[in-house]
């Protein structure tokens, strides 16, 4: 799997727009590496953006997204890749006031039963797995394409 991704690869993997990606960079939502004018994103950056996209689709404000990201980092002290590398699913639950990160189905049911208001749940592991699978598929198709292109180039010359 690639270590770093270009802006175009990030856009393809996450489904965000180029302007949105630029805006997030300008506001410090994500912090890519730079090579001249080119922005390069780590797998951790891409996974965080995938989670941000999922939260935004669920109606979170950017301020709410930042709160969730700080909570995830504080709670686990690791990046999303390490958190979700385990076989268990990690679910983020919120009632709009409180945030919960749970891996146990029993804990999730307890939160749902004891809540006095609706709960929003997002499976962090699913978002991470989806981006990883897409990145692997893109890398595989790129390497197959480049092998075919090299063969064609040899035949032409």
C-alpha positions as CSV (number, residue, x, y, z in Angstrom):
1,X,0.0,0.0,0.0
2,X,1.4,3.5,-0.8
3,X,2.8,5.5,2.1
4,X,1.8,8.8,0.7
5,X,-1.1,10.0,-1.5
6,X,-1.4,12.9,-3.9
7,X,-4.4,15.3,-3.7
8,X,-6.0,13.6,-6.7
9,X,-5.7,10.2,-5.0
10,X,-7.2,11.5,-1.8
11,X,-10.1,13.0,-3.7
12,X,-10.7,9.6,-5.5
13,X,-10.5,7.7,-2.2
14,X,-12.7,9.9,0.0
15,X,-15.0,11.5,-2.5
16,X,-14.4,15.1,-1.4
17,X,-13.9,17.9,-3.8
18,X,-10.5,19.6,-4.5
19,X,-11.8,22.8,-3.0
20,X,-12.9,21.1,0.1
21,X,-9.5,19.4,0.5
22,X,-7.8,22.8,0.0
23,X,-10.1,24.4,2.5
24,X,-9.4,21.7,5.1
25,X,-5.6,22.2,4.5
26,X,-5.9,26.0,4.9
27,X,-7.9,25.6,8.2
28,X,-5.5,22.9,9.6
29,X,-8.2,20.2,9.7
30,X,-5.6,17.9,8.0
31,X,-1.8,18.5,7.9
32,X,-0.2,17.1,4.7
33,X,3.5,16.9,4.0
34,X,4.7,19.2,1.3
35,X,7.1,18.8,-1.6
36,X,7.3,22.3,-3.1
37,X,3.7,23.2,-4.0
38,X,2.5,19.6,-3.9
39,X,0.6,18.3,-0.9
40,X,1.2,14.6,0.0
41,X,-1.0,12.8,2.5
42,X,-0.2,9.9,4.7
43,X,-2.5,6.9,5.2
44,X,-3.3,8.3,8.6
45,X,-4.4,11.6,6.9
46,X,-6.6,9.8,4.4
47,X,-8.2,7.7,7.1
48,X,-8.9,10.8,9.2
49,X,-10.5,12.5,6.1
50,X,-12.6,9.4,5.5
51,X,-13.9,9.7,9.0
52,X,-14.5,13.4,8.7
53,X,-16.4,12.8,5.5
54,X,-18.6,10.2,7.2
55,X,-19.3,12.5,10.1
56,X,-20.1,15.4,7.8
57,X,-22.5,13.1,5.9
58,X,-24.2,12.3,9.2
59,X,-24.7,16.1,9.9
60,X,-21.8,17.0,12.1
61,X,-20.6,20.6,11.9
62,X,-16.8,21.2,11.4
63,X,-16.6,22.2,15.0
64,X,-18.3,18.9,16.0
65,X,-15.9,17.0,13.8
66,X,-12.9,18.6,15.4
67,X,-14.3,17.7,18.8
68,X,-14.7,14.1,17.7
69,X,-11.2,13.9,16.3
70,X,-9.7,15.3,19.5
71,X,-11.8,12.9,21.5
72,X,-10.6,9.9,19.4
73,X,-7.0,10.9,19.7
74,X,-7.2,11.6,23.4
75,X,-9.2,8.4,24.1
76,X,-6.9,6.0,22.3
77,X,-3.7,8.0,22.1
78,X,-3.1,6.5,18.6
79,X,-4.1,7.1,15.1
80,X,-7.2,5.6,13.4
81,X,-5.1,3.0,11.6
82,X,-3.9,1.5,14.9
83,X,-7.2,1.8,16.6
84,X,-9.1,-0.1,13.9
85,X,-6.3,-2.6,13.1
86,X,-7.7,-4.9,15.7
87,X,-10.3,-7.3,14.6
88,X,-13.0,-5.7,16.7
89,X,-15.2,-2.9,15.4
90,X,-14.9,0.5,17.0
91,X,-18.2,2.5,17.1
92,X,-18.5,6.2,17.9
93,X,-21.8,7.1,19.5
94,X,-23.2,10.5,20.4
95,X,-26.4,12.0,21.8
96,X,-25.3,15.5,20.8
97,X,-23.8,16.2,24.2
98,X,-21.7,13.1,25.1
99,X,-19.3,11.1,22.9
100,X,-18.6,7.4,23.4
101,X,-16.2,5.1,21.7
102,X,-17.2,1.5,22.2
103,X,-16.0,-1.9,20.9
104,X,-18.4,-4.1,22.8
105,X,-21.9,-4.7,21.5
106,X,-23.1,-5.0,25.2
107,X,-21.7,-1.5,26.0
108,X,-23.4,-0.1,22.9
109,X,-26.8,-1.7,23.8
110,X,-26.4,-0.3,27.4
111,X,-25.8,3.2,26.0
112,X,-28.8,2.9,23.7
113,X,-31.1,1.6,26.5
114,X,-30.0,4.3,29.0
115,X,-30.1,7.3,26.7
116,X,-33.0,9.7,27.0
117,X,-32.5,11.1,23.5
118,X,-31.6,9.7,20.1
119,X,-28.1,8.4,19.6
120,X,-26.1,8.7,16.4
121,X,-23.7,5.8,15.7
122,X,-20.8,5.6,13.3
123,X,-18.7,2.6,12.8
124,X,-15.1,3.9,12.5
125,X,-13.8,0.5,11.6
126,X,-16.0,0.3,8.5
127,X,-14.9,3.7,7.2
128,X,-11.2,2.7,7.7
129,X,-11.6,-0.7,6.0
130,X,-13.4,0.9,3.0
131,X,-10.6,3.4,2.4
132,X,-7.9,0.8,2.9
133,X,-9.6,-1.6,0.4
134,X,-10.0,1.2,-2.1
135,X,-6.3,2.2,-1.7
136,X,-5.2,-1.4,-2.2
137,X,-7.4,-1.9,-5.2
138,X,-6.1,1.4,-6.8
139,X,-2.5,0.4,-6.1
140,X,-3.1,-3.1,-7.7
141,X,-4.8,-1.6,-10.8
142,X,-2.0,1.0,-11.1
143,X,0.7,-1.7,-11.0
144,X,-1.1,-3.9,-13.5
145,X,-1.6,-1.0,-15.8
146,X,2.0,0.0,-15.5
147,X,3.2,-3.5,-16.3
148,X,0.9,-3.6,-19.4
149,X,2.1,-0.1,-20.5
150,X,5.8,-1.2,-20.1
151,X,5.1,-4.3,-22.3
152,X,3.4,-2.1,-24.9
153,X,6.3,0.3,-24.9
154,X,8.8,-2.5,-25.4
155,X,6.8,-3.8,-28.4
156,X,6.7,-0.3,-30.0
157,X,10.4,0.3,-29.7
